[in-house]
Amino acid sequence: MGDHIILSVGREFGSGGHEIAERLAKHYNIPLYDKEIFEHVQEKGSINAEVAKHFDEKPVNPIFYPTMLDGSYLSLEQTVTNYIFDFIRSKGESESFVIVGRCAEYILHDNPNLISIFILADEEAKVKRVMEKYNLDRKAALNRMKKEDKIRKTYHNFYADGKWGDSRSYDICINSSTLGIERTVEALIDYIDLKKI
């Protein structure tokens, strides 16, 4: 690996993936890019940051937004995604950072500094986490999980070659409900440190 590190974290909804990403960023003292992405989209594409956030990780609906063969028309979802991918590529050239989702493991697949991670969890652990975090009952939590994961999967599989959550698309996949969040982070740090050697 080079002298910097890039951690891409894919995740199932409710698996604690974002919290794990935050802890990894803190451990390695590197930025977790999130809000800065929308500021970049606003700066480069004159698209309001809040609008960009709304269309972040949203799949394109080809029925309502057909793309011309010559690329002369792109939907807002596609435009936002293009700017986000540009942001990821530009940061990947010279910086260490953590990024959650956004097909980063695909966008940077040939970057020697990339370590790609996918966080999954048992359904019951995810349901409990979603119920607590969003103050939902069990049925609502299950519906939210299914909806969010379907959106992420559709978005990812539209832009990336590998399938969302398929272990062959990542360096490591780990079940956060097996070890718990803290020990999952510790296990990932051990893996990352070994891979950096």
Buried (B, 14 or more C-beta within 10 A) or exposed (E): BEEBBBBBBBBBBBBBBBBBBBBBBEBBEBBBBBEBBBEBBBEEBEBEBEBBBEBBBBBBEEEEEEEEEEEEEBBBBBBBBBBBBBBBEEBBEEBBBBBBBBBBBBBBBEBEBBBBBBBBBBEEBBBBBBBEEEEBEEEEBBEBBEEBBEBBBBBBBBBBEBEBBEEEBBBBBBBBBEBEBEEBBBBBBEBBEEEEE
